[in-house]
């Protein structure tokens, strides 16, 4: 079944992301730390969606609700890294970005459009699916509006769309983590704070 195969691929991706994240040095730079913190949360949302869908009684509505948080958190990371001014970074650390998901996605896309980095390439590859979810209205209740009877199970086609989108955001987050880590990870110089070890297992 296509969904079972996609769930297995999603779980394999989640393990690969965890292997990349776990135990890596966290640079002593507040912008990098804030962005990586967001990416870590987004990665946990990806894992949560997989668990909700793999359960013997799949919790579809909650998985559809969680995808919005995964997208928003991942794009907060991209916005912090590529878009936010120092003043905006300070406000984020105190109160959050204050931006809607649509604003975050649009601003990040505006900055990355035309660039050659891995995040930009992934964004272009998955833009149709992402923009359909973010900019085309509330998709997660469409099943309930179209159904003729009460049914807790969403159509397999809708669940497949959800999982493909979640995987694409997870891949985008992994690419962003690698960009940030590769730029900032250097051996500490004399008088510089040593990197903190990042462990998602805690």
N, C-alpha and C positions, 0 to 999 in steps of 0.2 A: 504494500500500500504506500502511496506517495507520502502521506503524512507521517507514517512510521519511519520511513527512510529520512525524511526531513528532520524529524525529532532526533534521530540518531546522529545526524550531521550537526545539529545544533548543540547536542551534548558534547560531541567531540570538539567543536569550536570553543565551547565554554571551558573545557579542560585545557585546551591550548592557550587560551587567554590567561587563565589562572597560572599556568606554568610560566608565562612571560612576566606577569605582574609580581607573583610571590617572591619575596626575598630580594627584590631589586632595590638599589639605593634610591632614596627620595632626596632630590637636590635641596640644599638649604636656600631656596628661593621661593618667596611666597606665591608668586604667580604660578610657577610650576607645581607647587604643592596643592594649591587650590584646584588647578585643572586636573591633576592626577587624582585628587580626592573625588572629584565629580565623576571621572572615568571609572573609578573603583565602584562607586554606587551604581552607575549605569550597568556595569558588568554584573553586579548582583541582581539587578532587575532582569537582565537577560536570563540568568540562572533561575530566577523566580518564575518567569514565564514558562520555561521548560518544565519545571516541577509541576506547575499548575496543569499543564497540558498532558503530562505523562501519567498523572494520577489515574487510578482505576475509575474514579468518577471525575473526569476533567472539569476544571472550574473555568469555563470559557470566558464568562463576563469579567472575572477578576484579571485574567490574562490580558484581555483587551483593554482594561483600565490601566494595567501596568505598563503597556507599551508607550503610552503618553509620557509617563514618568521617565522611562528609559531614554526616549528621544530628547526630552527637555534637559535631563541631566547631562547627557552626552554633548548636547549643543551648548550647554552652559560651559563645559570644559573647552570646547572649540572657541567659543566667544571670548572666554578669559584669555586664551592663549593667543588668538589672532586679532581680536577686535578691541578689547577693553583697555581704556586708558588707565593710568595709575590711580586716578580718582575713582573711576568705576570699579577697579579692583578692590580698593579700600571699602567702597560701599557694599560690594558683594560679600566681602569677608564679615561685614557687620550685619547686613540685612538681606543679602541675596541680590540678584541682578535686577529684580523688579520688572523683568521683561516677559512677555508672553512667549509661548513656544513658536508662534508664527514670527514674532520679531527676531528671536534668536536665530531661527533657521534662515530667514531672509538676510539678516546682517552677515552671518557667517558665509552664506552663499555669495553675497556681494563682494566679500573680501577674497574668497578663494577662487571665484570664477576666473578661468583663464590661466590659473597657475598650474605648475607641473608637479606639485607635491602629491604624496600618496593619498592624503585626505581628499584633495580636490578631485583626484581620479575616481575614488570610491563614491564621492558625492555625485559626480556626473553619471556614474554607472547605475546608481540607485535613485536618481532624482525623481523619476516618474512615480515610483512607488511611495517615496517619502512625501513628495508634494501632494499627492492624491490624499494621503492621510492627514497631513497638516493643514492644507489649504482648501480642501474640498468638502468641508463640513464634518459632522460627527458620524463616522462610519461604524462605530462599535455598537450602535443601537439599531442599525439597519435591519438586522435579522429579526428583531422583535417587531419592527414595523411591518415587515413583509410576511411574517408567519401567520398562519391561519389558526394556530392552536398554541397553547402554552408548552414550551419545550426548552429545557435548559441547555440543550446541545446546539451549538452553532453549526452551520453548514461547513463541511470539510473544506470547501473552496475558500471560505472566509478565514478559517483557522490557518490554512496554508499561507494565505496572504499575510496574516499576522506574523507567523513564524519567519517567513522570508524577510519581512521588514525588520523584525527583531535581530535576526542574524546579520543583516546588512549594517545596522547601527552598531552591533557588537564589533564587526570587522572595522568599521570606521573608528570606533573607540580604541581598538588595538593599534591601528596605524597612528593615531594621534599620540597614544602613550609612547610608542617607539620614537616618534619625532621629538617629543619633549625629553624623554630619557636620553636619547643620543646627543641632544644639544647640551644638556646640563651635567651629564655624568662625567666627572673628572676626579682624579685623585685630589683630596683636600690639600690645599696649600697651607703653609705655616700660618697659624692664627685663624684658619677658617674652620667653621664647624664641620664635624664629620657627618656624612650622610646618614639618615635614619633608615633602618630596614623596613620595608613595606611587606606586611604579611596579611593576606586576605583571609587566612584561615582563622584569625582571631575573631 
